[in-house]
Amino acid sequence: MVSGQCQGDVQGLMQQCSRYVQKSGPKTAPSQGCCGVVKTVDLPCVCNHITDEVEQIISMEKAAYVAQSCGKPLAHGTKCGSYTVP
């Protein structure tokens, strides 16, 4: 899927950060482990490969929040799946 097409540890991103971006549950600050992986991944590339299936489980708004919390915010107007970063 996305892992072969985007730079960085996309598999690690899913393992380390999945609980922070799930649709259910509150918006919580990501762990250091999650941020460590976020900093290695080409987020705009990952955003280009988000499918409807992924969006059924992951909140793109929370994903943008995690990226910003980790010091790697997505640029305003970036489209991540069907979500556009305000």
C-alpha positions in Angstrom: 0.0 0.0 0.0 1.4 3.4 1.0 4.6 2.0 2.6 6.4 1.4 -0.7 5.5 4.7 -2.2 6.3 7.2 0.6 9.6 8.1 2.3 9.9 7.1 6.0 8.6 4.4 8.2 4.9 4.3 7.3 4.4 0.9 9.0 5.9 2.4 12.2 3.6 5.4 11.8 0.6 3.1 11.9 1.9 1.1 14.8 3.1 4.0 16.9 0.3 6.6 16.2 -2.8 4.6 15.4 -4.4 5.1 18.8 -4.0 8.9 18.5 -5.7 9.2 15.2 -8.6 6.7 15.5 -12.1 8.2 15.0 -13.3 7.0 18.4 -11.9 8.5 21.6 -10.7 11.9 22.6 -8.0 14.0 20.9 -4.8 13.3 22.9 -1.3 14.4 22.6 0.9 11.8 20.8 3.7 9.9 22.5 7.4 10.5 21.9 7.5 7.2 20.0 4.7 8.4 17.6 6.4 11.8 17.1 9.7 10.1 16.4 8.2 8.2 13.5 6.1 11.3 12.3 9.4 13.2 11.8 10.7 10.5 9.4 7.6 10.2 7.2 6.7 12.2 4.1 3.3 13.2 5.3 2.1 15.0 2.2 2.9 11.8 0.3 0.9 9.7 2.8 -2.0 12.2 2.5 -2.1 11.6 -1.2 -2.7 7.9 -0.7 -5.5 8.1 1.9 -8.4 6.0 0.8 -12.1 6.0 1.9 -11.4 2.8 3.7 -8.6 4.4 5.8 -10.9 7.4 6.5 -13.5 5.1 8.0 -11.0 4.3 10.8 -8.8 7.3 11.0 -9.7 10.9 11.8 -7.8 13.1 9.3 -8.4 16.0 11.7 -6.6 14.1 14.5 -3.9 13.1 12.1 -3.3 16.8 11.3 -3.3 17.5 15.0 -0.7 14.8 15.7 1.5 16.1 12.9 1.3 19.6 14.4 1.9 18.4 18.0 5.0 16.6 16.8 6.4 19.8 15.2 5.8 18.7 11.6 2.5 20.5 10.8 0.9 20.0 7.4 0.7 23.2 5.4 -2.6 25.1 5.3 -4.7 24.0 2.4 -3.0 20.5 2.2 -5.5 17.9 1.3 -5.3 14.7 3.3 -7.9 12.3 2.0 -11.1 14.2 2.0 -9.9 16.6 4.7 -8.3 19.9 3.9 -6.0 21.4 6.5 -7.5 24.8 7.6 
